[in-house]
Amino acid sequence: MGMKDRLEQMKQRAQDAGKLVADVTVETAREKRDAATGFARSKVDAATGYAVDKRDAAQQYAVDKRDAAQTLASDAKSAFKEGDLEELLGRLPLPTSPVAEEWQWSLAKLITSGNKPPTGTGMLLGLLDNFGTIDIGPEEVGFDGATAKWHKVKAIRTRSLDGIIQKLSTDSFTETVENLLPPVPGRGWVSEKATSAVFTLWAMVADLAIRDPEAGRRQVVCEIEYKGWIRTKEAETGFFTGPVMTLLPGLDQVFRAEADRRGILVEEGEQTAIETGEARVAWLREKHAAIVAKREAAQKELEY
């Protein structure tokens, strides 16, 4: 190989090496560019995702606040008011006379009417039947979980409206509920609903007595005396059943008619010593104020 050929070969190698370096440089630049582009895109995606997450979180927070507000509004709206309970009692289907089938109404049914109770409160609602149930049927009759066969009933007694009010103004219903319901989930809901309903019924009874001067002399069925295994027992109205019997004169008439049909004596209760007039009105207003004060104190205690 001559000198000229060697020079041409060396020149070609140099050109090839230069091209290789240029290709590597271009590739490196391209990789850097792609890496930079990818990094920028990742930052944009991350920023976009963060913005979306913030937006979704804000929207969810707004929904949660709205739902919470609606729940609170619903609870406030469902709080028992005298007008609401008066309407409910007016729509309550009473048993026929003669009584043809078992009929029962209870405090648990009252506080769940129009309200879906929280999950797991069934046991707690059942416990309310111990002092909040009226039963009457062709076979049995009773109050607050104590029932008797009709053929074992010896007597039925009544009590005046004033006598019922006197008892209500001195009863400690709130403490009874607190002691009755165990500390399990749902206790607060049941306690609040029961207390609100019962104190509202009490206020309605006092209002009725104040509005109607003759109401104080009215007698309602409040006690059933019946034969037990060993001794005579009594089923007596209480916190819930006494006011309901007073506010539902039609139900009282069914009890009386059924007792009369079966030849059971209905004994009238004693009248109160308070004379009709200013003295009685003042007494009723005092009892009404005591009942309202009990209701407000109970509500504050539940809120706390």
Summary of the structure (lengths in Angstrom):
residues: 304
radius of gyration: 39.6
end to end distance: 108.9
largest distance: 149.1
contacts: 859
relative contact order: 0.12
helix: 64%
strand: 13%
